Amino acid sequence: MSDLQESVNAAESGGIQKIFEALASAPRRKILAYLSHSSLTAGEIADRFDMSKPSISQHLGVLESAGLVRKEKRGQYVHYSIVQESLTNTLNSYVQEVCPVSRPLKKESAALKDKTRLNDS
């Protein structure tokens, strides 16, 4: 399999695909922007949109399924917060796959990890 085909397969893998599908929606990107400042309940998020609460819940479900938000029950409310590291790691991995300049860095990084693992053994 060629490097190009491997990159395409990696880019189409489940996690990256779900994240990019989630990010394709303007309301979901807006929800992430709100959550980047603080955790919010579904009601607090819905108050910021001209959209029904079930629609907001559906968007939150897509974001949660993609691993971009997490929910936590606090009393009678469910609070949503952004999973910053998931978004950052996915975007960094994607850029490394598709950006020709980063490929040597990726190989160098992998070699360094292998070397460190061997030294730790």
KOLPA-597274 format. One record per residue (C-alpha): x, y, z. Coordinates in pm, whole numbers, plus 32768, in hexadecimal, padded with zeros to 4 digits. Layout:
<sites>
+------+------+------+
!   c1 !   c2 !   c3 !
+------+------+------+
!    X !    Y !    Z !
...
+------+------+------+
</sites>
This chain:
<sites>
+------+------+------+
!   c1 !   c2 !   c3 !
+------+------+------+
! 8000 ! 8000 ! 8000 !
! 8087 ! 8157 ! 7FA5 !
! 80C7 ! 826E ! 809E !
! 7FB3 ! 8334 ! 7FF2 !
! 7EB7 ! 8219 ! 801C !
! 7F1B ! 81ED ! 818A !
! 7EE5 ! 8362 ! 81C4 !
! 7D8F ! 8356 ! 811E !
! 7D2D ! 8226 ! 81ED !
! 7DA3 ! 82D0 ! 832D !
! 7CE4 ! 840D ! 82D6 !
! 7BA8 ! 8342 ! 829D !
! 7BCA ! 827C ! 83DF !
! 7AA3 ! 8288 ! 84CE !
! 7B1C ! 838A ! 85C9 !
! 7B92 ! 848D ! 84D2 !
! 7A62 ! 845A ! 83F5 !
! 7970 ! 8489 ! 8519 !
! 7A23 ! 85C2 ! 858E !
! 7A23 ! 8665 ! 8438 !
! 78B4 ! 860C ! 8406 !
! 7869 ! 86AB ! 8558 !
! 7931 ! 87E2 ! 84FC !
! 787E ! 8802 ! 83AC !
! 7751 ! 889D ! 845A !
! 7759 ! 8A10 ! 84AD !
! 7679 ! 89E8 ! 85E1 !
! 775E ! 88D6 ! 866A !
! 7891 ! 89B0 ! 8635 !
! 77DB ! 8AC6 ! 86EC !
! 7784 ! 89D9 ! 880B !
! 78F4 ! 897A ! 8825 !
! 7950 ! 8AEC ! 8830 !
! 7860 ! 8B23 ! 8953 !
! 78E0 ! 89EF ! 8A08 !
! 7A49 ! 8A5D ! 89DB !
! 7A01 ! 8B6D ! 8ADE !
! 793E ! 8AA2 ! 8BE0 !
! 7866 ! 896F ! 8C0E !
! 76F5 ! 89A8 ! 8BCB !
! 75AD ! 88EC ! 8BEB !
! 74E7 ! 8895 ! 8AB3 !
! 73EB ! 89A0 ! 8B17 !
! 74F9 ! 8AAA ! 8B37 !
! 757C ! 8A49 ! 89E0 !
! 741D ! 8A4B ! 8949 !
! 73E1 ! 8BAB ! 89D1 !
! 74F8 ! 8C27 ! 88ED !
! 7456 ! 8B9D ! 87B0 !
! 7315 ! 8BCF ! 86F0 !
! 72E3 ! 8A58 ! 86EB !
! 7210 ! 8959 ! 87A6 !
! 72A1 ! 88A6 ! 88D5 !
! 7280 ! 8752 ! 8827 !
! 7351 ! 87D9 ! 8705 !
! 745B ! 8853 ! 87FA !
! 7456 ! 86FF ! 88A4 !
! 748A ! 8658 ! 8753 !
! 75B6 ! 8739 ! 870A !
! 7644 ! 86F0 ! 8865 !
! 7619 ! 857B ! 8822 !
! 76E3 ! 8596 ! 86E0 !
! 77F4 ! 8658 ! 8793 !
! 77FA ! 855B ! 88AF !
! 7803 ! 8435 ! 87BD !
! 792F ! 84D6 ! 8711 !
! 79DD ! 84F6 ! 8861 !
! 79E0 ! 8672 ! 8856 !
! 7904 ! 86AD ! 8986 !
! 78BF ! 85F0 ! 8AC5 !
! 7792 ! 8602 ! 8BA4 !
! 7783 ! 85F2 ! 8D1C !
! 764A ! 85D7 ! 8DEF !
! 7648 ! 86D1 ! 8F0D !
! 750C ! 86B7 ! 8FD9 !
! 73E8 ! 86D3 ! 8EEB !
! 74B3 ! 8776 ! 8DD5 !
! 759E ! 86E7 ! 8CD0 !
! 76CA ! 87C7 ! 8C90 !
! 7787 ! 87B6 ! 8B48 !
! 78F6 ! 880E ! 8B24 !
! 79ED ! 8806 ! 8A05 !
! 7AF2 ! 86F1 ! 89EC !
! 7C0A ! 87D4 ! 8977 !
! 7D13 ! 86C5 ! 895C !
! 7C39 ! 85F3 ! 8874 !
! 7C12 ! 870F ! 877C !
! 7D7F ! 8776 ! 8795 !
! 7E09 ! 8615 ! 876F !
! 7D28 ! 85C5 ! 8648 !
! 7D77 ! 8704 ! 858D !
! 7EEC ! 86DB ! 85CF !
! 7EE2 ! 8572 ! 8554 !
! 7E23 ! 85D8 ! 841E !
! 7F15 ! 86F1 ! 83CB !
! 803B ! 8604 ! 83F7 !
! 7F97 ! 850F ! 8306 !
! 7F4A ! 8608 ! 81F3 !
! 805D ! 870B ! 8215 !
! 8197 ! 869E ! 8156 !
! 8277 ! 8776 ! 8231 !
! 8206 ! 86C4 ! 836C !
! 8243 ! 8561 ! 82EC !
! 83B8 ! 8560 ! 833B !
! 8368 ! 85EB ! 8493 !
! 8269 ! 84D7 ! 84CB !
! 8369 ! 83CB ! 846B !
! 846F ! 8471 ! 8547 !
! 8378 ! 847F ! 8666 !
! 8322 ! 830E ! 863F !
! 8494 ! 82B1 ! 8633 !
! 84D3 ! 837A ! 8770 !
! 83B1 ! 82CC ! 8821 !
! 843D ! 8177 ! 87BA !
! 8598 ! 81D7 ! 8833 !
! 850D ! 8251 ! 8980 !
! 8446 ! 810E ! 89A9 !
! 857E ! 803D ! 8967 !
! 8649 ! 8107 ! 8A61 !
! 853B ! 80E2 ! 8B6B !
! 8534 ! 7F66 ! 8B43 !
+------+------+------+
</sites>
